[in-house]
Amino acid sequence: MEYLNFKEISQQVQFMQLLNWLNIPFKETDKELKGDGFIVTKEKNLYFSTKDKTQKGSVINFLTHHKQIDLRAAALEIKKQFLIDKPKEEKKLPDLELHYTEQLMTFDITEDLAEEYSIGYVKQRSIMAGRIALLCKDLDGSTVGYVGYKDGNWLFPKGFQRPVWNLNNVNGSEVLILTTDPFDALKIIAMGYPYTASLLGNSMTDSQFQAITEASNLHSVMLIHKEPHNIASRLYERFFVRAISPTKPIREFNKYEFLDAFNPP
């Protein structure tokens, strides 16, 4: 059984890191972080619930209550997310052959679009075999790796750090449309908005936030997210932000419905 130093984990991981990872909105003052039903004392890195006096303590206690898991499971999850150094040695990325599949048409992704944005079905022996793989690059266009899709779920390889997908192609634009799912981003691109990118998840990591702030000429972000408050409040620090919660999945909008509902820039 893996050894866990609860005290060390509680001291090294700050509540702001945890809340951003969980995509929980909060307001920050000089001394506190205040969210729905909780207050964090920044100096002590401890919280208490404003709704239940029995709920209080460290980041481990918070995650225990938030996810309804035991203390050890919470500590292990926090350690893996924040305290385990990712391997720094360079690994040779597989050269995957991406085949067009009719399944992509269900997301309105044409064969030309799939080729342009390097997405397709993988037949060869690989961790991505039997999945739709999407090539991901960082802000400067360097290849990060592939993520894979099958049966409604995305697969991220071990140690994979989420970039902002397609931000390298948006770099230089004054406007960014930001989604959580790359299929949503591709749908919007297909409707004529190439300045669209994806977080590849519901939360925004610190490195993703940094990459967005480093994109040249960017001053306006339209965030499409079911629960946008955490991400929007962080982006407000640097950009003009419009946060929109869609009433139905993006893939169900046609171009005219999208224009009417979102009025994209």
N, C-alpha and C positions, 0 to 999 in steps of 0.2 A: 504494500500500500504506500502511495506517494506521501512523503512527509510534507506537511503544511505548517508554516509559521503564521498563525492567525494574526499575531500582533504586527509582524512585519508587513503582511499584506494590507492590513488596515491602515498602517502608517504611510505606506508608499503609494497607494492608489488614492487619488483625490476624488471627492464626490463629483466634481465637475466632469471628470473623465467618465465616471460611471453613468451619470445622467445623460451625457451626450451619446454614449454607446447605446443606451437603452432608448434613446430618442424621447426622453421625458422633458417637457418644457419647464423652464424655471426662470425666475428673475433674480438678478444678482445685485446685491448692495455691497458696501465696503466690508461688512462683517458676515453677511448671510447669503444663502441661496434659498429662495422661497418657491415652492411648487404647490401643486394641488394636494393639500393634506400633509405637507411636511415642511420642515425648516431645517437647514443645515448650518451649523456654526463653522465657518471656514477655518478659523484658527485651530479649533480642536478636531476638525474633520469628523464631526459626529452629527447625527440627525435625531430629530424626534418627530413623531406623528402628532398633528394637531387634531386628529380624529380618534386616535386610540393611544392612550398614555402608556400602554404596555409595549408599543412599538418604538424602539429607539436604539441608538448605538452606531456601529461602524458601517462601512460600505458592505461588509459581509452580511450584517443584520438586515440592511436595506434590501439587498438582493434576495435574501432568504424570504422576506415577506412579499417582495414584488413578484417573484416567480413561484412562490409556494414550494420551495425546496429546502433541504436541511442545510445546516451551517457548513458542513464539510463540502457538500456539492457546490454551494455558493462560493466558498473560498477557492475551490479548485477552478471554477469557471473564471473567476476574477484573475487568478494567477495566470492561467493560460492566455487570457485576453491581453493582460497588461504587463506581466512581469517575466515572461519567458522570451528570451532573445530569439529573434528569428534567425535562421541560418544565413550567414553572409556570403558563403561560397556560391560562386556562380554555377548554375545548373543549366545544361544544354536543353533548350526548349525543343519539344518535338515539332517536326515539320509535318503538320497534319494536312491531309487532303480533304478539302471541304466540298461535299457534294450537295447540289441543290435537291431539296425534297419538297413534295407538295405540302407538307405540314407547315412550311414557312408561309405559304399562301394564306393560311388561316390567320396570320398576323399581317397580311397585306405586304409581305416582303417578296418582291419580284426577283427573278433570277439575276437581273442586272444589279439590283440593290444589294443582294446577298453577296455578289462578287465584289462590289465596291467596298463593302464594309466587313468583308471576311467572316461570313457566317455560313455554316452548312453542316450537313450530317457527316459523321465520322464512321467509316467502315473499318479502317485499319486497326491493328492491335494497339491499344492505348487506354489510358484511364478515361478518355473521352469516347471510347468505342460505344456505338449504339446511342449516342447523344448528339444533339445539335450543339456544335462548338462555336464560340464567339471569340475572335482574337481581340485582346485588350492591349492598349498602349498607354504610356504616361503622357504628360503634357508636352514633352519634347519629341514625342513620336517613337520613343524606344519601346520595343515589345516587352510586355510584362508577362504575358502568358495567355492561356485560354480558360474560359469558364464554360461549363456544359449544362445543357438543359434537357430534361426528360421527365415526362409525366407530371408537369406542373412545378417541378423543383429545379433550382440551379445548384450545380456542383462547383465548389471552389477547391482547387488543389490544396494540399497541406502546405501551410506557410504562405499562401497567396494573400497579398495585400491589395485590397480593392483600389484601383485607380478610378478616376472619373472617366468612364468610357466615352470616347469620342471628343473629349475636351481638346485633344491635340488638333482636331479639325476645326474646332470652334475658336481656337486661339487667334486673337486679332479682331474678333467680332465684338461689337459694343453690347450685344444682347445674348443671353444664354437662356434656353428653355431647359429646365432640369427635372428629370424624372427619377423614379426609383428602379424601374424595370427597363432593361435595354430593349425589350420588344416594344414597349410604349414609345421609347425614343425613336426606334426605327419606323414605327407607324407614323409618328409626327414628321420625321424626315421625309418619308414617302409622300406626305401631304404638302411638301414644299418648304419645310423649315429645317435646313441643314445645320443651323446653329443650336442643335439639340444634343444633350448629353445625359448620361445616366449614372447614378450613384451605385448601381448594382446591389442595392439593399435599401432598407427603410431608414437607416441611420447615416449620418455623415461623419466619417472619421476625421481626426485632426489633420492627417496628411491630405485628405481630399479637400478639406477647407483651405489648406495652404495652397494646393494646386490651383483652386479656383481664384484665390486672391492674386496668384502670380500670372494668370492669363492676361495677356496684353490687351489694352483698350476696353476691357469689360467694365460696364458700369450699371447694367440692369439685368436682373435675374427673375424669370418667371418660374416659380417652384410649383410643380404638380405633385401633390402628396396627400394621402388620406389624413395624416396627422402632421401637419407642416410646422407646428409652432416652435419646436426646438431648433430645427434647421434654419427656419426663417429668422429667428431672433439672432442667431449667430451671423447670418449673411447680412443682416441689417447694419452690422458694424462697418461694412465696406461698400455695400451696394444699395441701389434702389431695388426693392423686392416686392413682387406680387406673388402671394401664396394662394393657391387655388386647390380646393378639395373636390375632386371629380365626383359626380353623382352616379357614374357607372364606369366600368373599365374603359380605358382609353381605346382599346382595340374595337369597342362597340360603336365608337363615333365615326361618322363619315366626315368628310372635309368640311361640309357646310355646317354640320352640328358642332364640330370642333371650333370653327370660326365664331359661331354664335355664342357658344358657352365660354370660350377662353379669350376671344379677341386677342390673339397672339401678336406680339410686336413685329 
